[in-house]
Amino acid sequence: MSLLNEYIQKEQQLKQLQEDLQRLEGDQRLKSELEFKSKLEALMNEFGKRPADVVALLEPSSEQRSAAPKAAASSSRRKRRLKVYKNPHNGEVIETRGGNHKGLRSWKDEYGEETVESWLQQDS
């Protein structure tokens, strides 16, 4: 698209938006909503309240809904068990909560997975 065409298109969009804005400014419903908003803000300022305080006061269940996901998210996944392996060849001990421990992986490559799993000392 040429620059001139783009300019003409934007100009038409601007004209349409200005017409829409003028129509809205004449709408009585918008005027009453703006008046309500300004009175509400003045009232909140007078009593030192925030919008969240007003929402919590008018709809207490919304506060419970917003607090519940935070608690559920933190406890949704339980911690893996700690596994302690002891290498009988050199006495080295590895404590891990997962199977991708670098030292454990090297032992499994060297001695075999079944052998290393037999070295499991503690599984808690």
Secondary structure, DSSP 8 states (H G I E B T S, - for coil): --HHHHHHHHHHHHHHHHHHHHHHHT-HHHHHHHHHHHHHHHHHHHHT--HHHHHHHH-HHHHHHHHHHHHHHHHSS-----EEEE-TTT--EEEESSTT-HHHHHHHHHH-HHHHHTTEEEE-
